[in-house]
């Protein structure tokens, strides 16, 4: 899907003197009288804004009817922004079609798995596979590209917006036809497809391609192999749409970089972003802080994964929030300091643009209670003063811009396909919470005072001394071999129950669990033993195992047993629960139950020692901060983010522990703070 032509790199640096890191927001000037525009630009300059994204949801204003166009208002605001030295990340406005289009062509509307049409009134009311929608959307993209190709404000193109946020899964006739085409390309013959899907079960064998449908509502849960392929197809359909718009833009503006905003955050699972990265010129991401305890750990986890998707190169934080959002059941505001802390944590993981939704808080519509840089209270507000302070801090951190992420020695492996497979029914346990368990291991490693990356299986795994791959359920043959090679070369692999269990078709790998990893680990499991609600297992070190147990059989003489079951329903006392096997220059460890909190922390300490990894942080900071590092030419830039447990004192003292100096105007590392420390190389 990716273009083979030479592509532009990262967007130009801000034009404003003294700025190197972009600072900005979505801007919706068409939602306000033009009389407010000059005030907006004046306040943007006061805040230090260098870039705005517009006009994301303006199709109805740009094309009021099928045969009429109105770019005049966009011309005027683009010109004013150029005069003010503010760059534009120009969105194609195709995220939501106008009412005239869906009225004339209701066949572009998505259909649910139960056969219901998703009607206009919200946003993203279009099918990713609709040829009719694509024809209109690409015409709008073409007109915008040709009109603004030489505009001095144009810094980047922004395809659509949050692709798949509301329309990732469509079960319409368009989707059915596109799904069949996708399957033909993947399998070539019906015989191969029937084998891959195991259709001999339940008399599901297909004899004609036209018999195949998306996994619509059925009398029971559909074929799991079909479900997994439909998820792959749905992600690819959105990706194909991204490529179609991008091709239009590249023809008109080959020197302008293109992006689209990913959503590496929370439970957003439908898009396989590591596969999309090659189709954009730079990665950008939207992330919104979970306000519950531990939310900052999830933010850092997501930022690290975004950095891995970007290949360690700088990326853009396209959206986050100054304070409260509007879409959770309860939406508390951020406490003082969190706006700065969250922004710097993203910057520490490689973000060279810190942007928000949105510039001016809306008066009407679904997002009117979503915080913005300029709140309803106006510029005479604590929130706007915090925004101005952030703009100044980013100027003080200008030398960080452009520096790549410095890889850690430990990594958590995060796999979208395993996540997809583990959300299905017909599993031994349907509440495994793949992302939550990956985050548990991340937190335990951070708690040990080490830097830790979050990576995709597409990344180079062999470069890590410790690879933690919880619930790595889907195991294609090439991934198995890459893990074997990494361990032989010196990596220490840690994996858990229900890993290595199925191949890329969601077929069980026979011979005993954990399937593809059985020989590497030197163990064998005959039967899963998930725990009922309220049950637990007791381990030999006093730890408690939850959710899952297994009677692990040691199958190789060199396997060491690190933990045994003292009590577990149906498992003999003394049965191995956690094992480790030396392999080549590395090792392979297996954890057969879910450990949490201090129990997991204790095991992580042993595994780090086995891998020869010492804490990156001095003792007073261990477990208290999340550390990320970007490598400059003459210095490393450490971002230390307080995890919220306690005030850690003055920023100068903290910097001194690392042998560096505070970069920027930070004075302390309080419970809601982050600081950047410049540590000279060598």
N, C-alpha and C positions, 0 to 999 in steps of 0.2 A: 504493500500500500504506500510505502514511502517513496518520495521522488528521488531519482538518482542524479538530478542536476545539482550544481553547486548552490548551496543555500546560505542565506545570511546568518550571522551568529546572533549574539545577544543584542538587545536594543541599545541604541546609543545612550551614553550617560546623560544625566539631566543637563539642560542648557543653563540652568541658574548657577551663577558664580558661587563656588564653595561647596556645591552639592555633588555627590558621587553616588549616593544611594537614592533611588526614586522613592518618593513619599506621595501618596495620593489616595484616590477613592473613585468609586462609581459616581458619575455626575449625571443628573437627569434634568437639564435646563428646560426641556419641553414641558415639564410638569409645573413650571413656575412662570409668572409673567416676565417678559424681557426686562422689566424695570428692576428685577432682582439680580440680573446677571452681573452688572458692574460691582454691586456689593459682594457677590460671591467671589469674583476674581480678586477684589481688594483683600477680602478675608483669607482667600487661598494664599496670597502672597505673604500676608501677615503670619500665617501658620507654617509657611515654608513648603507648600505643596508644589511638586514638580511635575506630576502627571495625573491625568484623569482618564477614566474609561467612560466613553459615551459612544453612541446612544443605544444601550443594551436592549431596551424594550420599546423602541420607537418606530417599529415598522408601520403602524397605523398612521403616524404623523408624517413619515417619509413618503408613503404611498396611500393616500386617502381613499383611492378607489383603484380598480384594476388598470384604468387608463390615465391616471393622473399621478404626478410626482411633485413633492415639495421639499426641496433641499435648501431652500432659502434660509430657514432658521438655523439649520446645521452649519451652513456656510458662515453665518454671522458669528456663531459662538466659536467655531473653529478659528476664525480670524482673530477674535478677541483673545482667545487663549494663546495663539501664536505671538501676538503682540505683547502679552504678559510673560512670555518665556515659559509657558506651561505646555508640556508635551501631551499628546493624545494617544492613548491605546484605543484604537477605533474599532468598536464592535460592529459586526455585520447586521445587527438588529433582527436576526432571523430566529431568535429564541422563541417568540410567540407570534403566530400569524394573526393578521387583523381580522375583524369580524366579517368584512366583505368576502374574504377568501374562504373562511370556513362555512359561510352561508352558501356560497356558490359551489363549493367543493367539500361537502361533509365527508367525502371519502378519504380526506386526509386525517381525520380524527382517529386517535388510538382506540383500540378495543381491548377490554379486559379478558382474562381467562374464562370468565363466566359469560362472555358475549355482550357485555354492556359497553356502549359507546361513551367515551369520556368527552363531554361537551365543553364548549368554550365557557369562560367565566373565571378561569384560573390562569395558568400559564403552561407553556410547552404542550399545547393541544395539537400535536402533530405526530405522525408515524415516521420513525426513522427510515422506513423502507418505501415511503410513498413517492412514486415518481411524479405525481402532480405537485405535491409540496416542494419537492426538490427543484422542479422547473421554476416555480415562482421565487424560491429562496435564492437560487443561484443567479437569477436575473437581478434581484436586489443587490446581491454581493458584487456582481459585475459592474452595475451602475455606480456603486459606492467606490469600488476600486479605481475605476476610470476617472471619476470626478475628483478624488482626493489623492491621486497618485503622487502629485508633486507638491502637496500642501506642506508648508514648513512645520506645522504642528504634528504631523503624522510620524509617530515613533514606532508603532507596532500595530499589527492586526489582531483582533480578538474574535475568533470564530464562535458564533452563537453565544451561549452562556450555560455553564454547568450542564453540559450535554448528559442526558439520561437522568437528571435529578427527579423528574416526574414521569418520564415516558420511556424508561429503559426497556420495559417489557410490553410488547404489543402482540396481540394474538389475531390480528385482522387477516383478511385474505391477502393483502399485500405482504404481510409478514410471512404467511404460509408459503407463498410463491418464492419469496426471497430465501426462506429457510431451506426449501428444497434445493434451490440453486447452490446455496452454501454447502449443503450435504453432498451434492454431486461433486463439487470441487474437492471436498475433503475425502470422500470414499470412492468416487468414480463409479462403482457398481453397487447394485442393491444387495448382492451377496456379501460384500464387504461391510455395508451398513448393517445388515441383519446380524452379522457376526459381532460387530462392535457394540450393538445395542442388546445383544442376547435375546433377540425377539422370539426364540423358540419358547421362551417362558410366557405363559398366559396366552398362547396362540396369537402373538403380535406380529408374526412374520409379514413383511411387505413384499408384494409382487409387482407393484407399479409405483413409481415415484409420487403420483398424484394421490396415493392413499395416505401419504405422510402429512401430519398436521402439527402445528405447535402444540405444546402440552396444555391444552385447554382443560377446563374443569371436567373431570372424569369420575366414574363411580368409585374409584380408589386413586391413591397417589399414582401418577404416571410413572413410566419406566425411568429409573434413575439415570441410566446412560443417556436417554433422550433429554432429560432435564439438564444434565451437565452440558450436553452439546447445545441446547437452546440458550443456556447462559453464555456460552462462548459465542454463539451466533449473535445474540443481542448486543454484546459488547462490540463485536466486529461490525455490526450494522451501524452503530453510532460512530465507530472509528471510520468506516467507509464514508459516512456523511461528512465528518471532519475533513477527510482527504478531498472530497468533492469541492467543498467551499474553498479549501486551501489552494487547490489547483487554479480556481478562478482568480484568486487574489495574486498568486505567484505570476500568472501570465501578465497581469497589469502592473505589478509592483515587485519585480524579482529581488529588489534590494531591501525590502521591508520585512522584518521578521514576523512570524506568525505564531500565535499561541492560542490555547483555549484553557479555561480554568477548570482544572481537575478538582475533585473533592476527596482528598485523602484525609478522612476524618470519621470518627464515630462508626456508625453502622452502614456507611455508604459502601456497598459491596458489588454493585452491578457492573462496574467498569474495570477491566483489566488494565489499569493505568501503566504498569511497566511495559506493556506491549504498545501503548499509544505514544510513548515518549519519542520514538523515532519519527513520528509524523508532525511534530511541532519543532520550531526553531529554538524555542526555549520553553522550559516547563514552568507553569504557574499553577498555584493551588489556592483553594478556598478552605479556610479552617475556622471553626467556631469553638471557643473554649467550653468544655463541660463544667458548669458551675459547682458540681458536687466535689467533695474532697477527693484529691488525687487527680483533678482535671489537668493540672499543669504537666503531670507525667504523660497523660494521653497526648497533650499538645506536642511535647518533645518527641514522643514516639512517632506521631504523624509527620512532624517536620523532618525527622531523620529518614523516614521512609520516602518522603518527597525528595530529599537529597539523593537517596539511592536511585530513585527513578530518573533523576536528572543526571545520573552518572557522576555525582560529586561536583558537578559544575554549578555555578550560581543559578538561582531560579527566582521567580517572583511570588511573593505572597500577594495574591490578587484581591482577596477579601478576608477580613476578619472584622471583629466588632469593637468599637470603642467602649461599649458597656452592654446593656441588656439586649437580647434578641427578642423576637416576637413569636417564635414558633414552638416553644416548649410549653408544657402545661403551666409551669411557673417560671417566670423570667426575671431573676434577681439582677440588679446592676453589678458591675465589677466594683470591687473595693478600690480605694485610692492606691495607685501604684501598679495595678494589674495591667492597665493599658500599656504602660512602658515595659513591664516585665514580659508580657506576651509577645510584643513586637520584637524585643531584643532576643528572645529565645528563638524565634523564627530566623532572625538575622544570624544568630550564632550557628544555625544549622545550614546556612548557605543562601538565605534570601537576600537578594540585592535590591528588592523593592518591597516596601512595607505599605500596603494599600488596604483600604477598608470599604465596606458597604455601610453607608454611602456618604457623600459630602454633606448634603442638607437633609435633615429628617423630614419625611413626607408628612403632609397634612391629611392626606386621604389615602385609602387603599389598604391592602392587606398588611403592608409593612410600615404603617404609620407609627407603630410603637417600637420599631427597631431603632436602636441608637445609631447616631451618625456623628461625623466630626463636628458639624454645626447642629446642635440639638434644638429642640423646640424652644428652649429657654434663650437661645441666641448666643452671641459672643460673650456676654457678661455671665459666664457660667464656669464652674469648676472644670467641667468636661472640656470645654473649648480651650481653657488655659492649659489643661493636660495635653491637648493636641498640639498646641504651640510649643510646649516643652519637648514633646517628642520630636517635632521638626528640628528644633535646635540640637537635640541629642544626636540625631542622625547626621547632621552636618559635622558634629564633632567626631563621628565615627567614620568619616569619609574614607580613611585609608584602608578600612576593612574591605571595601567594595572590590569585587573581582577576584578575591582570593578563594581558592577551592576548599572544600571540606577536607580535613585531615582524617583519614580512616582510623577507626579505633581498632583495638586488637580483638574485641569481642563483638559478636553480632547475633541478633535474633532474626531468623529467617521467616518471612511472612509471604504466604502463597495464596493468591486470590482463588485459584482453582480448588485448593483444599477447603478454603472458606466456603465456596459454593457447594461443594459436595457434602459438607457437614451441616448445611442448613436444610437438608432434605429429610423426609420421613423415612421409615423403614431402616432405622439405624439402631444399634444396641442401646444408644442413649441419644435423645434428640435435644438435649439442653447442654451441649458441650461448650458453647460459647468460644469459638475459635479465637476471635480477636481478643477477648477478655483473658484467655490463657496466655496468649503471646505477650500481652501487656503485663501479666503477673511476672513472667520471667524477666521482662525488661526492667520492671520495678526492682526486682531482687538484685539484678546486676548493678543498677544505679545505686541501690542501697549499700552495695559493697564498695562503693567509691571508685568504680571504674567507668571509663567512657564506653558507651555501647552504641553500635549502629543498628538500624533496622533495615534489612535488605530483602530484595526479591530473589527467587531462585535464578532469575536472569542475570543477576550481578555475578561478579567474580567471587566465588565462595572460597577459593583456595588461599586467598590473602589473609584470612582470619585465623588467629590461634584458637579461638573458641567459637564454635557455631552451635547455637541453640535453636533447634527446629521442633517446637512443640506441635503435636497433632499434624505432622506433615503427611497427610492422609493419601493424597494422590501422588503416585510415584512413577512417572514415565521412565523408561529405561535410560535415557540420556542423563536425567537428573541423578539416578542411582549411580551411574558411572562417575559423574562429576563429584558426588559426595565421597565415593570410594577413593578417587584420586586425591581429593583434598585431605582426607584422613591419612592416606599413605604418605603424603607430602608434609605432614606435621600438624594438620588441624585436629582439634579435639571436638568431636561431634557429640552433642547431647540431643536425644530425641525422646519422645514419650509414647505412651499407649496410643493405639489407633493410628500409628504412623506407618508408612510404607505398605499400607494394607491393600490398596487397589492400584491398577494401572491407569493409563490416561483415558480408558473407556469406562472407568468405574467398575471393572471386573476384579474380583478378589484374586490376589496372587496366591496360588495354592501351595500347600506344603507346610502350613503353620504360619502363625503371625510372629513378628511383624513383616511378613511378606518379603518385599524387595530388600529390606535391611536386615533380614534374619541372619544371613551368613556373616555380614560385616560386624554385627553386634555379638555373634557367638551365642545366641539364645534361641529358644523356641517357646511359643505359647500356643496351646491347643484350643483354648476357649476364652472369650472375653467374660468378665464378671463385673459389669457395671453395678453400682450401688443404688439402692432405692433411697428415696428422700428420707433423711434422718439417720441413715446408716453411715458408718465410718469404719476405717481399718486402723489398727495400731501397728506401728513399725518399731523396729528394734532400738532405734535411737530416741524413742519417746515421741516421734512425730505422728501426726494423724493424717491418714490418707482419705480423700473424699472422692465422690462421684464415680470412681472406676477402680477396679483391682484386676490383677491377672496372676495366675499361677505360673511364674516364669521358670522355665527349665534351662539350666546351663548346658550348652551344647559344645563348648570349646574349653579346653583345659586351662587356657590363660585368662579366662574371665574372672574378675574379682567381684565379689558381692559386697556392695556398700551399705545396703539396708535389707533387712528381712522382715517379713510379716510376723508379728507376734500374735495378732488375731485379725482374721478377716473371714467373713461368711463363706464357707465352702472351701477355704484354702488352708492347707496344713501349716501349723506354726513352723517357722524356720524357712519357709519358701522364699526364694529371692524376690525382692521388690524393686531394688535399684542395682544395676550392674554396670561394670566398666571393663572394657577389653582393650589392651594395648594393640594397636595395629600400625605397622610401619613406623613412621616417626610420630604418629598421633595416637588417638584413642577414640573409641565409640562407646558412649554410655546410654543406658536405657532406664527410663523412669516409668513404672507401670501403674502409678496412681497419681492423683492430683494432690500436690502439696501447695500450701499457701503460707503467707506471712513468714514468721520466724522459722517454721519447718522448711520452707523453700530456701530461705536465706542461708540456713546452715548447710544445706546441700550445695548451694551455689558457691559458698566459700571453698568447699572441698574441690569442686570442679574447676574453679579458677586456679587453685593451687596446682592441680593436675596439669593445667595448661600453661603453668608458669607465668601467670598474669598477676602482677602486683597492683594495688590501688593506684590510680592516677592522681588522686587527691590526698592532701595532707589529712591527718586524722580528724582535726576539728570539723572538716568539711564533708567527710565521708557520710553518705546517706542523707545529708542535708541539702545538697545541691545537685543539679543536673549539669554536667560539663559537656560542652561541645567546643570544637577547635577548628578554626580556619587557618590555613598556612599562607602567610605572605612571603615576600621575598626576603625580608630581613627579620621578621618576627612572626610568632604564632599569636592568634587572637582567640583567647579563651573567653567564652561566655559562660558565666556561672549563674544559674537560675535557682533561686531559693524555692524549695519544694513546699514551703509554707509551714514548717514545723516550729521554727523559732527565729528570732532576730539573730543574725550572725555578725553584727558589729559593723565597724566602719569599712568602707570599700578599700581604703588604703591598706588596712591590716590584712584583709583577705587577699588582695593583690600581692602583698609581701610574702604570703605563704607560698605563692607560686614563683617567686622571684621576678615578678613583673610590676607594672605600674597600671593604674586605672586609666582607661581611655574614655574620654567623655566626662561629663560633669557629675557622675554618680558619687554620692556621699556615703551611702550605706548599703548593706545587703540585708535589708529587713525581710520580714516574712512574705512580702508581696513584691520583692525587688529582683532585678537581674543586673549584673555588671559585666562589662567587657574589660578584660585584662590583656595588656600587651606584654608578651613574654619574648625577649630577644631570642632568635634562633641560635643554637649552639651554646 
